[in-house]
């Protein structure tokens, strides 16, 4: 992030612009929406600028800008549409201490003006670091359609309602009140005008003051394989509402970004054969925060019901009579098999699929190897990288064909995804050569579909051939 987004208070402060043509007009149409004092320097201003000056919307000085003209200015725009003049005026503004923007010159600008969705006082700024202004405008257009015009009046009326801050405790109680206002009571009352909205606010506050505080609750949420686009809508909503998020090691950074900034974020990551947070400690943390009345999201990679130790954590909550719910997620096997263009079951090949783990609490996990070794069997093996040689040995010992296809998908659905196409015979050596360090899902009995192997839907996916790995 080269440009840190902030909202700068310009009420009553100077904003200076040098220029009088099309570039100046474009900036001024936006700047005149602010409460700043705008001064324009131009020897040949466009008629619109002259008219705005005559109507008192800005101050027009009909000459080129000179040293000292930007003293005490908060912002300066160089919009002369001439590189030499822009450089000259920008140098003056910098010397006078103003923040400088040179129109259409990202390199020499100290700040950029984002695309803005204006529902005053609700303002949404969209920036692309100057790299894709067309994309920023497309996002702006989409948001303009989604956000009702009434949002601005509702926010203005709500801004003057001080009672809520005086009587409702900071935190969830206050958030619940304002959520109820903006999404329920406010929109219902806005057609009656400001008086109706004020009445709705008073009634809503009375109702919320009479409510008992919500008891603590724990939502076990499946975080999916890592791509935030694969989260369920319910998972996104709960992350936005959570007071506390207790998350696993494999939860990706983009998904964690969806939580509220004020939420308490607790990393309880576990790593196979490596550093781990004891399960008892995780149970205690969940119980502790729920007993304090928090809305807790226990965020688990993939689906919480698949190799997630869900039952142990539910038992801990039941022992303390704490309410809980489970929100399913896309498990890694579903995401990974989609990336190789296959299905987990196929008529004439296999009518069932096994979900296995490569290790359990005692070490390498044992399974019904004799059944799995039969032709046509398919298994999705979680946490199987470090147990690859053990799995290979057990299967071959029970008669599995050494040439059975095996596919390993690392970081399925994420930008750093890699696919290893190999066989049971070559599996341990191929894995070692590939040096996979991220979470991986192993498919026994499945090879990537040829078309997908050539070009997957994930443009970042990197195929690794077994012979290359060897």
C-alpha positions in Angstrom: 0.0 0.0 0.0 1.8 3.1 -1.3 -1.1 5.4 -0.5 -2.6 5.2 3.0 -6.3 6.1 2.8 -7.5 8.8 5.3 -10.3 11.4 5.4 -8.7 14.8 5.8 -10.8 17.6 7.5 -10.9 20.6 5.1 -13.7 22.5 6.6 -12.6 26.2 6.7 -9.2 25.4 5.3 -7.6 26.6 2.1 -7.6 24.4 -1.0 -5.6 25.9 -3.9 -5.7 24.9 -7.6 -3.6 26.2 -10.5 -5.2 25.9 -13.9 -8.3 26.9 -15.8 -9.0 24.1 -18.3 -10.7 20.7 -18.4 -8.4 19.2 -15.8 -9.2 22.0 -13.4 -12.9 21.8 -14.0 -12.9 18.0 -13.2 -11.2 18.6 -9.9 -13.3 21.6 -9.0 -16.6 19.8 -9.5 -15.5 17.5 -6.7 -13.7 20.0 -4.5 -16.8 22.3 -4.4 -18.7 19.6 -2.5 -16.3 20.2 0.4 -16.5 22.9 3.1 -13.0 24.1 2.2 -12.1 27.7 0.9 -11.1 27.2 -2.7 -8.8 29.5 -4.5 -8.0 29.2 -8.3 -5.1 30.8 -10.0 -5.6 31.1 -13.8 -4.8 33.8 -16.4 -7.4 32.2 -18.8 -10.1 30.4 -16.8 -12.9 28.5 -18.4 -16.3 30.2 -18.3 -17.6 27.7 -15.7 -14.9 28.8 -13.3 -15.7 32.4 -13.8 -19.4 31.7 -13.1 -18.5 29.8 -9.9 -16.4 32.7 -8.7 -19.2 35.2 -9.4 -21.6 32.9 -7.4 -19.2 32.9 -4.5 -18.3 29.2 -4.7 -14.6 29.9 -5.1 -12.1 32.7 -5.3 -10.6 33.3 -8.7 -7.2 35.1 -9.2 -6.6 35.9 -12.8 -2.8 35.4 -13.0 -0.2 32.6 -12.8 0.5 31.4 -9.3 3.5 32.9 -7.5 5.5 32.1 -4.4 3.5 32.5 -1.2 0.1 31.9 -2.9 -0.3 28.5 -1.2 0.7 29.6 2.4 -1.6 27.8 5.0 -3.2 25.7 2.2 -4.1 22.1 3.2 -4.2 20.8 -0.4 -2.8 22.0 -3.7 -3.8 20.8 -7.2 -1.5 21.4 -10.2 -3.9 21.3 -13.1 -2.3 23.5 -15.7 -2.1 20.6 -18.3 1.5 21.8 -19.0 4.3 19.7 -17.5 6.7 22.7 -17.0 4.0 24.9 -15.3 2.7 22.0 -13.2 6.3 21.4 -12.0 6.8 25.1 -11.2 3.5 25.5 -9.2 4.0 22.2 -7.4 7.4 23.3 -6.2 5.9 26.5 -4.9 3.2 24.6 -3.0 5.7 22.1 -1.5 7.8 25.0 -0.3 4.7 26.6 1.3 3.9 23.3 3.1 0.8 22.1 1.2 0.1 18.6 0.2 0.5 18.4 -3.6 -1.4 16.6 -6.3 -0.2 16.9 -9.9 -3.1 15.9 -12.1 -2.3 12.8 -14.2 1.2 12.6 -12.7 1.2 9.9 -9.9 5.0 10.0 -9.6 5.2 13.7 -8.5 2.0 13.7 -6.4 2.0 13.4 -2.6 -1.6 12.3 -2.6 -4.2 11.0 -5.0 -7.9 11.8 -5.3 -10.0 8.6 -5.2 -13.2 7.9 -7.0 -15.9 8.9 -4.5 -19.5 7.7 -3.9 -21.2 10.6 -2.2 -24.0 10.0 0.2 -23.1 13.0 2.4 -22.1 12.5 5.2 -21.5 8.9 4.1 -18.5 9.0 1.8 -16.9 6.0 0.1 -13.5 6.5 -1.4 -12.2 4.0 -4.0 -8.5 4.0 -4.9 -6.3 1.8 -7.1 -3.0 3.5 -6.4 -3.4 5.2 -9.8 -3.0 1.9 -11.6 -6.6 1.4 -12.8 -8.8 4.5 -12.8 -11.3 2.7 -15.2 -11.7 0.0 -12.6 -12.2 2.5 -9.8 -15.0 4.2 -11.8 -16.6 0.8 -12.5 -16.7 0.0 -8.8 -18.1 3.5 -8.1 -20.9 3.0 -10.6 -21.7 -0.4 -9.0 -21.9 1.2 -5.5 -23.9 4.1 -6.7 -26.6 1.7 -7.9 -26.5 -0.3 -4.6 -26.7 2.5 -2.1 -30.0 4.2 -1.7 -30.2 8.0 -1.9 -31.9 8.0 1.5 -28.7 6.8 3.1 -27.3 10.4 3.3 -30.3 11.9 5.1 -30.5 8.9 7.5 -26.8 9.5 8.4 -27.2 13.2 8.8 -30.2 12.7 11.2 -28.4 9.9 13.1 -25.3 12.1 13.5 -27.3 14.6 15.6 -28.8 11.9 17.8 -26.6 12.0 20.9 -28.8 10.1 23.3 -27.6 6.6 22.2 -24.0 7.4 23.1 -25.0 8.8 26.5 -27.1 5.8 27.6 -26.0 2.8 25.7 -22.7 1.1 26.7 -19.8 1.3 24.1 -19.5 -1.9 22.1 -22.0 -4.4 20.9 -25.1 -2.7 22.5 -24.4 0.5 20.6 -23.6 -1.3 17.4 -26.9 -3.3 17.6 -28.8 -0.1 18.0 -27.3 1.7 15.0 -27.6 -1.5 12.8 -31.3 -1.6 13.7 -31.6 2.1 12.8 -29.8 2.0 9.5 -31.3 -1.3 8.2 -34.7 -1.4 9.7 -36.3 1.5 11.6 -34.6 4.4 9.6 -35.5 3.2 6.1 -39.1 2.4 7.2 -39.5 6.0 8.6 -37.7 8.1 6.0 -40.7 8.5 3.8 -42.4 10.5 6.6 -39.6 13.0 6.7 -37.1 14.1 9.4 -39.8 14.3 12.1 -40.8 10.7 11.5 -37.2 9.5 11.6 -36.5 11.4 14.9 -39.6 9.7 16.4 -38.4 6.3 15.1 -35.0 6.9 16.8 -36.6 7.7 20.2 -38.8 4.7 20.0 -35.9 2.5 18.9 -33.7 3.7 21.8 -36.5 2.9 24.3 -36.8 -0.6 22.9 -33.0 -1.2 23.0 -32.7 0.1 26.6 -35.4 -2.4 27.6 -33.6 -5.3 26.0 -31.4 -7.7 28.0 -27.9 -8.0 26.8 -27.4 -10.8 24.4 -25.7 -13.8 26.0 -22.4 -15.0 24.7 -22.6 -17.3 21.6 -20.0 -19.3 19.7 -20.3 -19.7 15.9 -18.1 -22.5 14.5 -17.5 -21.1 11.0 -15.9 -22.9 8.1 -13.4 -20.6 6.6 -13.0 -22.6 3.4 -9.7 -23.3 1.6 -8.4 -19.8 1.6 -10.1 -17.9 -1.2 -12.4 -15.3 0.4 -14.8 -15.6 -2.6 -15.5 -19.1 -1.4 -16.8 -18.0 2.0 -20.6 -18.3 2.5 -22.6 -15.2 2.9 -23.4 -16.2 6.5 -19.7 -16.6 7.3 -19.0 -13.1 6.0 -21.8 -11.6 8.1 -20.7 -13.3 11.3 -17.1 -12.2 10.8 -18.4 -8.6 10.5 -20.4 -8.9 13.7 -18.0 -10.9 15.8 -16.5 -9.5 19.0 -13.8 -12.2 19.1 -12.4 -14.3 16.3 -10.4 -17.4 17.3 -8.8 -18.7 14.2 -6.6 -21.6 12.9 -3.2 -21.4 11.3 -4.4 -22.1 7.8 -6.9 -19.2 7.7 -5.7 -16.9 4.9 -4.9 -13.2 5.5 -7.6 -12.0 3.1 -10.3 -13.8 5.1 -9.0 -12.3 8.4 -9.3 -8.9 6.8 -13.1 -9.4 6.7 -13.3 -9.2 10.5 -14.1 -5.8 12.2 -11.0 -3.8 13.1 -12.3 -3.6 16.7 -12.6 -7.4 17.0 -10.2 -9.3 19.2 -8.2 -11.6 17.0 -6.6 -14.7 18.6 -4.3 -17.1 16.7 -4.5 -20.7 18.0 -2.8 -22.3 15.1 -1.7 -25.9 15.1 0.9 -27.5 12.9 1.3 -31.2 12.4 4.5 -32.5 14.1 5.3 -28.8 15.0 4.3 -26.0 17.4 0.7 -26.2 18.5 -1.7 -24.5 20.8 -3.0 -27.2 23.2 -6.6 -28.1 22.5 -7.4 -27.6 26.2 -6.1 -24.0 25.9 -8.3 -23.4 22.8 -11.4 -24.8 24.7 -10.7 -22.5 27.6 -10.3 -19.4 25.4 -13.6 -20.1 23.7 -15.4 -20.6 27.0 -13.8 -17.6 28.6 -14.8 -15.1 25.9 -18.4 -16.5 25.5 -18.9 -16.3 29.3 -18.1 -12.6 29.1 -21.0 -12.2 26.7 -19.0 -12.0 23.5 -20.2 -13.1 20.1 -17.3 -15.5 19.2 -16.4 -16.8 15.8 -14.3 -19.9 16.0 -12.9 -19.8 12.5 -11.7 -23.2 11.2 -10.0 -23.9 7.9 -12.2 -25.7 5.3 -15.3 -27.1 6.9 -15.4 -27.1 10.7 -16.9 -30.6 10.7 -14.0 -32.3 8.7 -10.9 -33.0 10.8 -11.5 -29.9 12.9 -11.8 -31.3 16.4 -15.3 -29.7 16.5 -16.7 -32.2 19.0 -14.1 -31.5 21.6 -14.9 -27.8 21.5 -18.6 -28.3 21.5 -18.3 -30.6 24.5 -16.5 -27.8 26.4 -19.3 -25.3 25.6 -22.0 -27.8 26.5 -20.3 -28.3 29.9 -20.7 -24.6 30.6 -24.2 -24.3 29.0 -23.0 -21.9 26.3 -25.0 -21.7 23.1 -23.3 -22.5 19.8 -24.0 -23.0 16.1 -22.1 -24.5 13.1 -21.8 -22.7 9.8 -20.5 -25.1 7.0 -17.6 -24.2 4.8 -16.1 -25.5 1.6 -13.8 -28.3 2.6 -10.3 -28.5 1.0 -11.2 -31.6 -0.9 -14.0 -29.9 -2.7 -11.9 -26.9 -3.6 -8.9 -29.0 -4.7 -10.8 -31.5 -6.9 -12.4 -28.5 -8.7 -9.0 -27.2 -9.5 -8.0 -30.4 -11.3 -11.3 -30.7 -13.2 -12.3 -33.9 -11.6 -15.2 -35.2 -9.5 -14.9 -37.1 -6.3 -17.2 -39.9 -7.5 -17.7 -41.2 -11.0 -20.2 -43.7 -12.4 -18.3 -46.9 -13.3 -15.2 -45.9 -11.3 -16.1 -45.3 -7.7 -19.4 -44.9 -5.9 -17.8 -43.7 -2.7 -14.9 -41.5 -1.7 -12.9 -41.6 1.6 -11.8 -38.6 3.5 -8.7 -39.6 5.4 -6.1 -37.9 7.6 -2.4 -38.6 7.3 -1.9 -38.4 11.0 -3.8 -38.5 14.2 -3.1 -37.8 17.9 -0.8 -40.8 18.1 1.2 -40.2 15.0 0.6 -41.6 11.5 -3.1 -42.5 11.1 -3.9 -46.1 10.2 -6.8 -47.0 7.9 -8.4 -49.9 6.0 -5.5 -50.1 3.5 -6.7 -53.4 2.0 -10.0 -51.9 0.8 -8.3 -48.7 -0.3 -5.7 -50.6 -2.3 -8.4 -52.1 -4.6 -8.6 -50.7 -8.2 -10.9 -47.7 -8.7 -10.8 -46.5 -5.1 -10.5 -42.7 -4.5 -9.4 -41.0 -1.3 -8.9 -37.4 -0.3 -6.0 -37.4 2.2 -5.7 -34.4 4.5 -2.4 -33.5 6.2 -0.7 -36.2 4.2 2.6 -34.6 3.1 4.7 -35.7 6.0 3.1 -39.2 6.1 3.5 -39.8 2.3 6.1 -42.6 2.6 4.0 -44.3 5.3 0.9 -44.1 3.2 2.7 -45.4 0.1 4.2 -48.3 2.1 0.8 -49.4 3.5 -0.9 -49.3 0.2 1.7 -51.1 -1.8 2.0 -53.7 1.0 -1.8 -54.4 0.6 -1.5 -54.8 -3.2 -2.1 -51.3 -4.6 -0.9 -50.7 -8.2 2.3 -48.7 -8.0 1.1 -46.7 -11.0 -2.1 -45.5 -9.4 -2.3 -41.8 -10.0 -1.8 -39.4 -7.1 -2.3 -35.6 -7.2 -1.2 -33.2 -4.6 -2.7 -29.7 -4.5 -0.9 -27.2 -2.4 -2.7 -24.0 -1.3 -5.8 -25.0 -3.2 -7.8 -22.0 -4.5 -5.1 -19.5 -3.4 -2.9 -17.4 -5.7 0.1 -19.5 -4.7 -1.6 -22.8 -5.6 0.6 -25.6 -7.1 -0.4 -29.0 -8.5 1.8 -32.1 -8.4 0.8 -34.8 -10.8 2.6 -38.1 -9.8 2.0 -41.8 -9.0 1.9 -43.9 -5.9 5.4 -45.3 -6.7 7.0 -41.8 -7.1 5.0 -40.0 -4.4 7.5 -39.5 -1.6 10.4 -38.6 -3.9 8.3 -36.2 -6.0 7.0 -34.5 -2.9 10.5 -34.0 -1.5 11.7 -32.6 -4.9 8.7 -30.2 -5.1 9.5 -28.7 -1.7 5.9 -27.9 -0.8 5.7 -25.8 2.3 2.0 -24.8 2.3 -1.1 -26.8 3.2 -1.7 -29.6 0.8 -4.5 -32.1 -0.1 -3.5 -35.4 -1.6 -5.9 -37.3 -4.0 -5.2 -41.0 -4.2 -6.7 -42.4 -7.4 -7.2 -39.1 -9.2 -5.1 -37.4 -11.9 -5.7 -33.9 -13.2 -7.9 -33.8 -16.2 -5.8 -33.1 -19.3 -7.4 -29.8 -20.2 -7.2 -28.5 -16.6 -3.6 -29.7 -16.4 -2.8 -27.5 -19.4 -4.6 -24.5 -18.2 -6.6 -24.3 -14.9 -9.2 -21.8 -14.0 -6.8 -20.5 -11.4 -4.3 -18.3 -13.4 -1.8 -18.6 -10.6 -1.8 -22.4 -10.4 1.5 -24.0 -11.1 1.5 -27.6 -12.4 4.4 -29.8 -11.3 5.1 -32.9 -13.3 6.3 -36.0 -11.4 9.2 -36.5 -13.8 10.3 -33.0 -13.3 10.2 -33.4 -9.5 12.2 -36.6 -9.8 
